Structures are given as structure tokens and as C-alpha cells.
């Protein structure tokens, strides 16, 4: 009798505790939920699990396309899925015969305080090789080189550039020349197979794509045409990706050869303006604009601040705004990212030289502020 009474009491006590938990839990969730959600960074990409692309059975093979990656493997672990879905899958689905090429440096850690990537470990060449092999597409050729060896010649050249303009003493020239050398080296790879290649597509491995590659635009390019995005042009052309037939692609890939002439005779070496001069003014090639958008992903997995607004760019509605600073079209609930240090410095120089006026700067900022 005593046992049955005590067991009933214990049962009643447990039920009371459960009821209390049920009543209190929603209030705990309401209090903690803002803290939990605020720690989630919507500007950060997740690492991808790569699935091989299924090659369809085609009655007739399409053009042969060389997809070339160049530069450091900063963030391929975050971007590989978008490259697979938006670039490679449309090509394979169109029965294109796709082959991969890449050149990269052996660097496995960054020391870049400029972009907040100091001390951030990189996946490096081994990760790039592994991820590209998982795609189920032929990795035709690749080169992995020691960046420090190239940097020894780079330091000598950089002092020569600095004699022309003191601004070349900064890190921007060093990074640009490293990128152009990597681009030149991957170009040498596909040149070995030039007779069998119809189109070349150059991509940086740190690009996360938002749109599918327009296959019709690519396959209809003429011998003197090249495909280039409408965004990120600034004072020239977007230098992150380009596509064309071998005759035009080789001009893009070998433009390192013209850097000294441009810096000595034309103007200060800015990547976008330099690319425009090489392709249009020097080689007389014709651009074909594409709406293909891609955001730069840092080694930390974060979207580069200037690229957050690309998600809101609509083609052709925003073609003029998004060719440079697209922050003004951000919706009200998205904070405007700060302008990068190089842009602030450039604005200061433009003001000092009289290229722009303080009224133009205020108008620019006012428009961004009002549209926020």
C-alpha cells in the first residue's frame, strides 16, 4: 500500500516537472532565438560536397571547351558546387567535350591583411587537385609551382615599376603580376592542345556563380569576339572571367607581356583598365556582354564585401550601376558594406588631381544613402 502511494507521488511529480518544462521552453526559445540567429552569417558560404557530373549520351559531340583555372586556391571548397552547377553542367548538358586545366601556386596560408585573410590556411594545390578530380570530367593538364621562386624575379621587376610610379610599391602590383603569370602558365597548357580546342573559358577558383553559363552566347562567338560580364568593369573590363575562341583567349591569357609597355606609356596599371586596353584598343577584339554573375569568396568563406550587392543586380536594368559600385541597389534590410581601402585612396588621389569634385563624391554617397 505504501509502495503504491509513493509511486503515485513520484509519477505526479514527474508529470508536474514535464508540464513546467513544456510551459517554460517556449519562453527560453524566444529569448535565445535572436542570439542564435544573429550569429549566423548570411554572407558566408558553406563547404561543398562535390558530386560527379553524369555525362549524357549524345548522338553527336559538341565543341571542345577548355575550362582553365588560374591563381591561388583560396576558396574552391566553397565555390566548387556553384562552378559545377552553373558552368560545367550546362556545358556537359549541351554535349560539349569539356576538359579541365589549372595552374596554381604552392602557397597554403595567406598573409593578406588587406582583405582580412591574414594567417588563414588555404586548401592549396592538393585540395584543388582533389576537388577537380571529383567532378568526373577529364583533368587534362595542370602545373603547381612555388610562388617564392616567381617572387624573386617579381621583386626586381617591382622596383623598376616603382621608379615609374611610387604607387607600385604597394601590394596590389605584386598580386596582379602573380595572377597574370598564373594566367600565362595555364594558357601555355591549353596551347599544347590548341588544334583540338574550340573554346576557352578562364575562371578564378574563388568565384561562386549565381547564374548559368549562356551556352548559346558562348558557342556563337566569332573569331574576334570574347565574352565578358557586364558587372565589375569599373574603368575597363571585368578581369575575373572571360571566354572566347583560341585566337581571342590567347590575348587574354598572355597580357602579362604588355604590362611594362602599358605602365610606361599609357597610364597607371589598373587591372580592369589594362584588360580593356589589351583586348579592345591593342588587339582590336570585340566584347560580347554576358549576364553571368559571380561573387568572389575569401579564404574565410565570406563573400567579398563589394560583391554582396551582385545578388541584387538585374540585367539589363542595372547594367550601368553594377558595372562598378552596385551598393546603391541593396535593399533596406541589407547593410551597406564599407568601401575598400584601395577605393578610398583612389578617390583621394582623384580629388587631389581634379579628376572628380567633392560635389560628385557627395552626390554619389547621397544616392547610396537615399536608396538604402
PEBEL-V676912 format. One line per field, one symbol per residue. ss: DSSP state (A for helix, B for strand, O for the rest). A space follows every 50 residues. Layout:
ss=???
This chain:
ss=OAAAAAAAAAAAAAAAAAAAAAAAAAAAAAAAAAAAAAOOOOOBOOOOOO OOOOOOOOOOOOOBBBBBBBOOOOOAAAAAAAAAAAAAAAAAAOOOBBBB BBBBBOOOBOOOOOOOOOOOBOOAAAAAAAAAAOOOOBBBBBBBBOAAAA AAAAAAAAAAAAAAOAAAAOAAAAAAAAAAAAAAAAAAAAAOOAAAOOBB BBBBOOBBBOOOOOAAAAAOOOOOBBBBBOOOOOOOOOOOBBBBOAAAAA AAAOAAAAAAAAAAAOOOOOAAAAAAAAAAAAOOOBBBBBOOOBBBBOOO OBBOAAAAAAAAOOOOOOOOOOOOOOAAAOOOOOOOOOOOAAAAAAAAAA AAAOOOOAAAAAAAAAAAAAAO
